[in-house]
Amino acid sequence: MSQEKIKEFIDGMHLDQDVSIEEFHRAVKAAYKDRSTQIYFIWKALKELYPEVDANKVIRAGSYAFGLYQGNKIAKACGGGENVGPQEALLGQTSKGGLLVFEQEIQELTDQKAVKLFRACPHVEALQELGESPETIRMFCRDMLGACDYAICAPFPNVSIDFPTTVADGEGQGCAMTICRKDGSAKE
């Protein structure tokens, strides 16, 4: 590529201009979908190349390790995991990109309970685009990718996390991330 073509290409990207909310939304959503698609193809390759290996277990372990890494970052920002209650755990894993892409709504935020509803899921969308069945999508989310969310809260001894419903369940209820203070761990 000539220098002129390179410059023309880069100039066409408008890197010197502010990004609109819609452009930001599309870019972050595409990144999430790419991450899910990559994990999906790793899962498929494991099943094909190493049928003796439990591919679900490998992806679950990797998702858990990633979540634990994220949870430890939140704990560090809060001065230690014992300082993290439902509010801190939920807000610590909430971002502008996540709010937009997952169409999240914080529904409850107290010292005892925090609930965030995800109305959309690029992970589910990516799997649907790959032609996976509703059963496989639900399993992929609940059995493998969801391990990340549970691990995020592992460094926090005072809270527990659950998802009574998910987008992947296919029931139109969204993911209800519910983080509760464990009994006996009342904030002083």
N, C-alpha and C positions, 0 to 999 in steps of 0.2 A: 504494500500500500504506500502510495506516495505521501509525503509530508502534507501536501495539500488535501488529500483525501482524509488523512487522519484528522487534520484540523477541522475539516468540514463535518466529519462524523462527531467529534467531540463538541463542536459548537452546536450541533443539532440536538445534543443532549440537554442543553440549557442548564448546565451545572452551576452557573452563576445566578440563577433565578430561584426564588423561594418555591418550595414544593407545596402544592395545594393539599388539603385534607384528603381529597379523593385520590391523588397520586400517592400519598403516604399510605393510605388504606390499601390500595392495590399492591404496592411494593411489599408491605409487611405481610399481607395475606399470601402473596406469591411465595414469600420466603418460608412461611409456615407450611404451605402446601408442598414446597420442594423438600423440606425436612421430612415430612410424612412420607412422601414418595420415595425418598432415599431409604428411609427405614423399611418401607414396604419391600423394596427390591432387595435389600440385604436379607430380610426375612425369607423372601421367596428363594434367593440363592442358597441360603443355609439349608432350606428344606430340600432343594434339588441336589446340591453338591454333597451335603452331609446328612442324609436321611436318618442316620443313627443319632444325630444331635437334636435335642429338643429346641427348635428354633424359637418357639414362644418364650422359653425360659431365658434364652440368650438376649432377646430383645427386651424382655421384662427386666433383666438384670442391668442392661445398659440404660434403660429408662430410669430405673431406680437410682443408679449411680449419678446420672445427670441431675435428677431431682435433689439428691442429697447434696450435691455440689451447690445447687441454687439455694437450698435451705440453709446451708452453712454461711453463704454470703449474706442472707437476710439476718441470720443470728448475729453475725459479726457487726452488721450495721446497727443492730439493736443492743449491742453490748453483751451478748451472750444469749443462748437459747432459752435459758430460764426466765429471761425478761420478755419473752414473746408470748402474748396472749392471742386470742382470736382476731382482734383488730389488727395487731401488728403482722400476724401471719398472712392475713388476707391482703392488707394494703402493701405488704412487702413483695407480693407477687402480682401486683396490679400495675399496669403501664398504660400509657396512651395508646400504643399499638394494640395491646390486648383488649382494651376497652372498645376500640373501633372494630378490629377484625373479628373478635368473638362476639361482638354486640353485647358486651357485658353490662350488667346493671347491679350495683351494690344494693341489696335489698334490706340488709340488716347489719348493723355494726355496733355491737355492745361489748362490754368486757366479758360477757359470758358466751356470746354467739355472734358469728359473722357469716353472712350468706351472700354469695355472688352468683347471679344467674348468667349463663352463657347461652345466648339465643342462636348463635351460629358457630360452626366449627370447620375451619379449613382442613383439619385432619380428615374429618368425615367426607368433606367435599372431594378431597384428593382421592380417597379410596373409592368413592362413587364414580369418579371420572375414570378410574382404573378398571371399573366394571365389577367390583367385588359385591358379593351378596350382602344383604342386611345382617345376616348372622355373622359373617366374617368381619364386617365393620364393627359390630357390637363387641365381638371377641377381641379384635385388635385394640379397640379403645379400652375396654374394661380390663382385659387380661394383660395387656402389654403397655400401651402408652400411658394409661392411668397410673401406673406404678410411679411415674415421675411425680405426680401431684401428691401421692401419699408420702413419698420420700422427702418432698420439700418440707413437710411438717415433722419429719422424724427427729430433727435436732431440737425440737421444742417440747420438753417434757410436760408442759402444762396444757397442751391442746391435742385434740383428735380431729381428723378430717374424714368426711364421707361425701359421696355423691349419690343421693337417693335416686336421682334421675340424670341421664345424659342425653345429648343430642344423638349419640350413636344408638340409643335404645330404640329410636325410630317412633317414639310416641308423641313427638311434638312438644315435649315439656322443657327441653333445654337441659344443660348441665347445671345442677344446683350444688355448687361448691359450698359445703357447710362445715365450718370450723367451730368447734365447741371447746370451752374450757373443761378440762377433766375434773371430775368430782374431787374435792379435797385440795384443789390447787387455786383457791380463791386469791385474787390479787390483794395484797396487803396495803 
